[in-house]
Amino acid sequence: MIYTSLFVVSFMVATIIPFGSEVFFASLLSLNKYNHFLLLLAASTGNILGSLFNWICGYYVNYFINKSWFPIKKNMITRATEIFHKYGKWSLLLSWVPFIGDPITFVAGTLRYPMIPFLIFVSIGKVGRYLVIYFSILWAIDIF
């Protein structure tokens, strides 16, 4: 059940819903009660699929961008589009960064960036972030 909870939290944080999966992930790691690999897998998979959800939304519903009720604001999309045009596929490595990561994954969908390369670059960024947290927590546990 805890792995499912971490998956859901990680999925939500990768979408437009503001949430913090890093603290939850780090807390579960520091308890040392759960399989570390499964925690890393649940967090990474949920986060990657959340970004894929953003890509799908961008790919299929880009006509909603100008609607007042749409959760991603035009200025966020404009900034993300500038970043994507400037750095191309490499900007997807920043998909984990708060406030710009979600719009970048959305913009990749609106620009019809291919799904497989999208998943590769997003996975590198997302898993990399959780690996940094993972090794930081293990290091901190060893020290204290």
N, C-alpha and C positions, 0 to 999 in steps of 0.2 A: 504493500500500500504506500509506503514512503517513497518508493521509486516512481510510482504513478503520480504522486503529489509533486515530486520534483520535476517530472516530465511536464505536467500541466503548468506549473509555475514558470518553467523555462520557455514553454510555448507562448504563454501569455506575454512574457516580457519581450519576446521577439516581435510581437504584433504591436499595435498601437496602444495597448493597455499599459500604463506605467506601473511597473512592478520591479522588484529586485530579486533576481534568482541567485545572485552571487552570494549574498549573506546566507540564504537558505542552504545552498550547496556547501559553503564553508562550514556552517554550523553542523550539518550532518556529517561532514568529514571529520570534524574535530571530536565528535562524540565517539568515533571509532567503534560504532556498533553495527555499521552497515558495510557491505561490500563496496570498496572504493571504486572498483572498475564499473560496477553497475550504477553507482551514483554519477560517475563521469559520463557514462553512456546515456543515462536518462536525461541529464541536464543538456548534454550536447545535442542529442536527437530532438528533444523538445524545442530547443532554441533554433536548430536548423529548420525544422518543419514550420516553426512560426515565421521564419523568413521566407520560406517557400509559400506560405499563405499570403504574405505581403506581395510576393512576385505574382501570384495568381490573381490577386485583387488588381494589381496594376495592369496585368496583361488583359484581363477581361472587363474591368469596370472603369477604365480610365475616363469615361464620359461623366463619372460622378465627381471628378476633381473640382469642378466649379460650383457644386452644390453646397449650400451653407451648412448642412448637417454632416457633411463628410469629415471624418476625424483628422485626416492629414491636411494641414493648412497649405495654401498655395505657396507661401514663402518657404516652407520646408521643402516642398517639391521643387521649387525653383533652385534652391541652394543645392539640393541633392542632384538635380539634373546637371548643374554646373560642375559639380564634383565628378559625376559620372562621365560627362563629356571631356573633362580635363584629364582624368586618370584612367578612364575606360574600365576594363574588367578589374584592374588592380584596386579600384575604389571598393569593390565588394569585400576585400579583406578587412575593411573598416565597418562591416555590418554589425559588429558587436559594440561599436561606440554609441553611447547614449545620445539621443536627439538627432543624430544624422544617419545612424545605421538603418533604422526602419525606413525612413524615406528613400535611402539609396536602394534598398531591396525592392521597394515599391516602384521606383523609377526604372529599375532594370526590367521590370515587367512591362511598364508602359512603353519602353523603348524596344520591347520584344527581344531582349537579350536571351540567347538560348538557355534552356533550363539546365542541361548537364554541366556546362562550364559555370553557370551561376551556382549550382550546388557545390561544385568543387571549391570555388573561391570562398563562398560563404562558410563552408565546412572548415576550411583552413583557419579562417578568422575566428569562428565560434569555438571550435575545439581548442585552438591555441589559447584563447582567453581562459577557458576552464582548466586547461593544463597549467597555466601560470598560477591560477588560484589553487589548484590541487597541490602543486609542488611547494607553493608558499605555505600552505597549511601544514603539510608534512614537515617542512623545515621548522616552522614555528613550534610544532608539537615536540620535535626533537630537542629544541633549545630549552623549552619550558617544561 
